[in-house]
Amino acid sequence: MTREIMVVDDDTDLRTTLQDILIGKGREVVSAKDGFQAIEFASEGNIDLIFMDIRMPGMDGVEAFLKIKEILPGASW
């Protein structure tokens, strides 16, 4: 089973840069543009590590963290 890293940030440039760095290191990466999309990806499973922006429009990183922690209690932050 492949385990992934999820990058969550509303800043497209920052999200893409971090994703590219991680992929360059041989990691499987999924990226989300906001907390809602992050929850959707988390519900699909296979996420081991999450890099998340705290200040995002709509649903901030703290609220998304609390919801994702219920879905993926073993994920690292």
N, C-alpha and C positions, 0 to 999 in steps of 0.2 A: 504494500500500500504506500503510495507516494504521499508524503506530508509536505505541506506548503507553508510559505510565509505570506501573510497578507499585509499590504501597505494601504493605509486609509488616509487620504488627504484630499481636501478640495482644491489644493494648488496643483494643477496639472503638471507643471514643470518639476516641482519637488517630488511628486509621486512618481513620475516617469524616471527621473534621475535615480532615485533610490531603487526602483524596480530594476533598472538597467544594471546598477552596481551589483545587486544581489544575483541577478541572472548571470552576470559575468563571473561570479564566484561559484556558479554551478548549482544554484538553488532554484527550486520551483517557486514561482511568485504569482500571486493574483493581486490585482489592485482594485480598490474601490474608491469612488469619488466622494462618498458621503457615508454617514452612519447607517442609513437605510440599506444601501447596497452592501455594506459590510455585514450587516445582519443576514441579508439574503445569502451571501457567500458562506458565512459561518454555518448557516443551517444545512449547507451541502456537505459540511464536515471536512476532514483532512487538513485543517489548519493547525500548525504547531506554534507559530510565533506571529505576533501582530505588532506592527508599528502603526500607531494611530495619532493623528492630529487631535488636539483637545478642542480647539476653537474651529468649529465648522458650522455653516448655516443649516437650518432645519433641525437636525439632531446633532448635538455636540458629542465630542468624543467620550465624555464621562457617561452620558446616557447610553450611547452605543456600547461602551465597555460593559455596563451593568447587564444589558440584554444579551450580549455575546457570551459573557461569563456564565450565564444560565445554560446556554447552548453548548459551549465548549469549556467546561470547568478546568480542563487540563492544559489549556493554551497558555503560553507565556506572553508577557507584555513587556 
